Amino acid sequence: MLFVPGTRPDWAAKAVAAGADAVIMDLEDAVRAADKASARGAVAAVVAEQADASDGAALLVRINDLSSWAAADDVRAVVRAGLSGVVLPKVSGPADVAVAARLLDWAEAEAGLPAGSVALVPLLETASGLRSAYEVAAESRRVACLGALSARDGDIERALGFRWSAEGTETLALRSRVLLDARAAGVPNPVTGLWTDIADLGGLRRFAEQNRALGYDGMMAIHPTHVPVINEVFSPDAATLDRDRRLLAALDASGEGAVVFEGVMIDEAMAATARDRLRRYGGGG
């Protein structure tokens, strides 16, 4: 999920070309107060254009936080055909999600969209938001993505007071707990981030691999050069998918509930994992 400043609508196409699965047009932190209104109009135009696009990338908009009318103005401007979701910043608890979901109800009705068609992505950028991650995730069926963000010098570092390191040891427990909350609440796409050092692709890869090992499905990113690395880390390679096919074939051929496969004992639990991975990544199963 690649962020694009709302003041640079021309970058949206570049984000798609970089291979991002989703583009997040940012009306919050990436836009100065004086530019908010003009950025809102520019982003609304991008959304309108997306209604006729066929590139397959999802388009989301990060609105302003709920501390002012700006958030409502943002929602009303951008909720139209072509919008996949709204990213809600600085969530402090489930009540924020309830308010945002109600705003989306009204905006969808006004725009003539089917109810519930716009997803919601709450950003856990406060201590109270992180503490109530499960409740935030479970508050609305609209919640499509959730995860712990731990960018250097970002909102979370300031809120919690930790000292950021490239190894991420200081946020490992945090990211693990939020992932558990997201999975338990049934959030379909647990995502995390961010890696802000644009040139350090090696550090990005290590951080992405750590998040993938924890169980996250993807990451948010701030630069197009980061997208190929993230995609590679979070996508299974051909060897993994080929092993899944062999595993399923071996279990089917055995006629048993459990069998030794390439020196490892497997059963229906392993088969279910293989089938899920093949189905998700286009390998059949």
Buried (B, 14 or more C-beta within 10 A) or exposed (E): BBBBBBBBBEBBBBBBEBBBBBBBBBBBBBBEEEBBEEBBEBBBEBBBBBEEBEEEBBBBBBBBBBEEEBBBBBBBBBBBEBBBBBBBBBBBBBBBBEBBBEBBBEBBEEBEBEEBBBBBBBBBBBEEBBBBBBBBBBBBEBBBBBBBBBBEEBBBBEBBEBEBEBEBEBBBEBBBBBBBBBBEBEBEBBBBBBBBBEEBBEBBBBBBBBBBEBEBBBBBBBBBEBBEBBBEBBEBEEEBBEBBBEBBEBBEEEEEEEBEBEEEEBEEEBBEEBBEBBEEBEBEB
